């Protein structure tokens, strides 16, 4: 019975995750050409330094990402997606959920059980959760989310899914992307 309840919780979580995306992976075209170096730049890069060049090279300024996961979560679309994820996961009363940014490019889906999973069911629950995260449909869901974030301008986006026991210990986690 406890195994069935764990599997039902996983199915519920699947529905919550489906609410975060439209299920249609967006196709993007990669930029196929980098800016070409001019002849002069090529020569300058291959020539030995002259005595006149005594100044130390200056560091290139670091470029801030044009759009971050935090920007997304602060947008109306991001707020709605996070709210849908939370309410979908929490509908049974056995999970609480949160969405947040980790750095500039990682969108975290963090779900915690509200009841402690008994020790005798812990390994079976971990296995079932890991199998769900490894399913092709899960891969597609999160790769689609990554594609949407990339379309918005997030550099190298990733989705991270975490399942926790009620005491906060991590049962399973996986990063997509």
C-alpha positions, 0 to 999 in steps of 0.5 A, a space after each residue: 500500500 505504501 508503495 502505491 501511495 509513493 507511486 501516486 505521489 510521483 504521478 501527481 508530481 508528474 502532472 505538476 511538472 507538466 503544468 510548467 511547460 506547454 509540452 511542445 519543445 521549441 526548435 531553435 536554429 543555432 548560430 552557425 558562424 562566429 564573427 570572422 577575424 580580419 586579416 589584420 587581427 589574424 596578423 596581430 594575433 600571430 606576430 611576436 610582440 615588439 619592443 614597443 608593446 610594453 603595456 600589459 594586456 587589459 582584461 576583457 570586461 566580463 559580460 553580464 547575462 542578458 537575461 537570468 533565471 531570476 529575471 524569468 521568475 520575476 516575470 509574469 510568465 515565470 510567476 505563473 509557472 512557479 505558482 502552477 508548479 507549487 499548487 500542482 505539487 501541493 494539491 494532495 497535501 503530501 508535498 510542498 514545492 518551491 521554484 527558485 534560481 541557483 546562479 544565473 542559469 539554473 531553474 530549481 524545482 524543489 519538492 519536499 514530502 510533508 510526511 516522513 517516508 518510513 525507513 523501510 520504504 525509503 530505498 523503494 521511494 528513491 528508486 521510483 523517483 529516480 526512475 521517473 526523473 530518468 524517463 524520456 518524458 521527464 528529459 523532454 519536459 526539462 529540455 523543453 524548459 531549458 529551450 524556452 529559457 535559452 530563447 529568452 536569453 538565459 545562457 546555458 540554462 539548466 533545470 534541477 529537480 530535487 525531491 526531499 524527505 520531510 526533514 529536508 534531506 535530499 532523496 534524489 536530484 537531477 540536473 537537465 541540460 
